[in-house]
Amino acid sequence: METKLILTEKDIKRAIEEYLIGTKQGKAKSIRLEQGSNTVSADPQEYSAFYAEVELEVEEDGIE
């Protein structure tokens, strides 16, 4: 039996937010999902077929 899971854009964004909070990396200020390309490059944005760009809001602990 084959099962498929279809995630919408809001599902993916929610998963990213939950991951960031769960790993204590901060809170997402904005998340942008982008279409990449299939060419090989050192930059994931250039070779990944799909990627997320996340702007974080982090708390500064003890930074003076």
Residue frames relative to the residue before (quaternion, step in Angstrom):
aa qw qx qy qz dx dy dz
M 1.0000 0.0000 0.0000 0.0000 0.00 0.00 0.00
E 0.2130 -0.7796 0.5802 0.1013 3.56 -0.86 0.98
T 0.1082 -0.7890 0.6036 0.0370 3.55 -0.93 0.94
K 0.1647 -0.7732 0.6054 0.0920 3.54 -1.02 0.81
L 0.1786 -0.7452 0.6343 0.1024 3.51 -1.16 0.70
I 0.0988 -0.7935 0.5997 0.0290 3.55 -0.70 1.09
L 0.1201 -0.7943 0.5947 0.0318 3.55 -0.70 1.14
T 0.3201 -0.7288 0.5719 0.1982 3.55 -0.90 0.90
E 0.7089 -0.4395 0.3285 0.4432 3.56 -1.28 0.19
K 0.6774 0.4841 -0.3129 0.4571 3.62 0.88 -0.85
D 0.6036 0.5448 -0.3604 0.4572 3.64 1.10 -0.59
I 0.6653 0.5007 -0.2946 0.4689 3.56 0.95 -0.90
K 0.6559 0.5036 -0.3107 0.4687 3.59 0.94 -0.86
R 0.6488 0.5105 -0.3192 0.4654 3.60 0.96 -0.81
A 0.6428 0.5204 -0.3189 0.4629 3.60 0.99 -0.81
I 0.6354 0.5137 -0.3241 0.4769 3.59 1.01 -0.80
E 0.6553 0.5089 -0.3130 0.4621 3.61 0.90 -0.90
E 0.6720 0.4926 -0.2980 0.4659 3.60 0.89 -0.92
Y 0.6304 0.5295 -0.3306 0.4615 3.59 1.03 -0.76
L 0.6706 0.5060 -0.3011 0.4512 3.59 0.87 -0.96
I 0.6694 0.4787 -0.2945 0.4858 3.58 0.96 -0.88
G 0.6711 0.5203 -0.2936 0.4390 3.60 0.92 -0.91
T 0.7330 0.3758 -0.2227 0.5215 3.58 1.08 -0.67
K 0.4277 -0.7424 0.4230 0.2949 3.57 1.35 0.20
Q 0.3703 0.7290 -0.4901 0.3020 3.57 1.00 0.84
G 0.6964 -0.4282 0.2717 0.5078 3.58 1.26 -0.10
K 0.4985 -0.6200 0.5139 0.3209 3.52 -1.36 -0.15
A 0.4616 -0.6895 0.4844 0.2773 3.58 -0.94 0.86
K 0.2825 -0.7375 0.5911 0.1641 3.58 -0.82 1.03
S 0.7814 -0.0989 0.0729 0.6118 3.55 1.03 -0.78
I 0.1166 -0.7594 0.6374 0.0587 3.53 -1.20 0.67
R 0.0402 -0.7917 0.6095 -0.0134 3.53 -0.79 1.06
L 0.2129 -0.7649 0.5972 0.1137 3.56 -0.78 1.05
E 0.0695 -0.8230 0.5634 -0.0221 3.56 -0.81 1.03
Q 0.4305 -0.6476 0.5641 0.2776 3.52 -1.27 0.53
G 0.2367 -0.7779 0.5671 0.1313 3.59 -0.83 0.97
S 0.4646 -0.6259 0.5125 0.3600 3.55 -1.12 -0.72
N 0.5157 -0.6613 0.4554 0.2988 3.58 -1.25 0.08
T 0.4785 0.6659 -0.4515 0.3518 3.61 1.20 0.20
V 0.4962 -0.6594 0.4795 0.2986 3.57 -1.13 0.63
S 0.1576 0.7670 -0.6030 0.1523 3.54 -0.90 1.02
A 0.5683 -0.5838 0.4501 0.3656 3.59 -1.25 0.28
D 0.6677 0.4766 -0.2853 0.4956 3.59 1.24 -0.39
P 0.4500 -0.7163 0.4581 0.2731 3.64 -0.56 1.12
Q 0.6021 0.5674 -0.3624 0.4292 3.60 1.08 -0.60
E 0.7101 0.4735 -0.2559 0.4539 3.56 1.12 -0.62
Y 0.7905 0.3063 -0.1910 0.4947 3.64 1.06 -0.50
S 0.5931 0.5620 -0.3771 0.4360 3.59 1.18 -0.26
A 0.4857 -0.6670 0.4774 0.3021 3.58 -0.98 0.81
F 0.7896 0.0613 0.0085 0.6105 3.57 1.21 -0.54
Y 0.1042 0.7977 -0.5896 0.0714 3.60 -0.91 0.81
A 0.3172 -0.7232 0.5809 0.1972 3.55 -1.30 0.39
E 0.1753 -0.7467 0.6322 0.1101 3.55 -1.04 0.83
V 0.0801 -0.8270 0.5560 -0.0227 3.57 -0.60 1.20
E 0.1912 -0.7403 0.6341 0.1154 3.56 -0.94 0.96
L 0.2155 -0.8240 0.5181 0.0785 3.58 -0.63 1.16
E 0.2064 -0.6983 0.6674 0.1563 3.48 -1.33 0.54
V 0.0078 0.8242 -0.5635 0.0556 3.58 -0.41 1.21
E 0.4256 -0.6705 0.5434 0.2721 3.51 -1.20 0.62
E 0.3214 -0.7428 0.5589 0.1802 3.53 -0.97 0.88
D 0.1241 -0.8098 0.5726 0.0316 3.57 -0.36 1.29
G 0.8778 -0.0011 -0.0304 0.4780 3.52 -0.68 1.12
I 0.4834 0.6423 -0.4673 0.3680 3.63 1.10 0.30
E 0.1560 -0.8107 0.5620 0.0519 3.55 -0.72 1.09
